[in-house]
């Protein structure tokens, strides 16, 4: 990791020297394309970073929508230039080859460390003290049955195309409980959250996948079903252990290092701590807004934070662009 980052910095410095020698970029700049992953934190981060890149550094930007798997291929094929959220080690198999061949490069940290788990509302746990672990689900399957769950416990899982989708199925097989659980694809992050909130407001039993920090984990009292401690051996075998703590990284296609070294330097300084992430997600929901609106809200209200990522002259250009929005 250290030697790779040194190589990134050296390449970026050489790129900056080349730009200076040429008196700038010379001509119209090629757009910098962001992998627009289909969950809130990534969508908001992409729009914040794209606004800074476009208005602060003068590069046109584009966003290509997709899921973890399709956009991994997108970055490896250079259909995109930047992926703002790569979740490790959960996605390590997706990225192993591209990293080894240095097609993609890790340039910095994204979110705070995240956790993932299968959860129930705390009131469900309180009413059923024996429900402690994922392995206990078959004993309490009737509690989570619904008309569409085929006589099994209904578990709201991950979206198709998210790395965690396959992990959940591997876990259930590893624990020997797959036949007792009906996994539901919620279709979208919004639908997953809405399903949880709806059950919670009615005081009903709910079983499903969740991660944090997110708005639901900040607002609701949830109980994480226990699993054996994480180990690499378990994870490589059948994943019948807890999810590891997730380190969220920013990956770029290697060609961007020379093409836009100042953007690489900016991404190396990037940080989107949980307090800002969750606040932006809450604001978006409370105001019935889009990720675009949440990005502008963040830029307008959190200047001290984002301005620490960029040189003063770049911050001034961003201020001017925000002022023009009214």
Secondary structure, DSSP 8 states (H G I E B T S, - for coil): -HHHHHHHHHHHHHHHHHHHHTTS--S----EEEEEESSHHHHHHHHHHHHIIIIIH---EEEEEE-HHHHHHHHHTTS-SEEEEEEETTTHHHHHHHHHTTSEEEEEE-BS-BEEEEEEEHHHHHH-TT--BGGGGGGGGGGG--TTSTTSEEEE---TTSHHHHHHHHHHHHTT-GGGEEEE--SSHHHHHHHHHHHHHHT---EEEEEESSHHHHHS-EEE-B-----HHHHHHT--S----BEEEEEEETHHHHH-HHHHHHHHH--B-HHHHHHHHHHHHHTT--HHHHHHHHHHH-HHHHHTTS-HHHHHHHHHHHHHH-
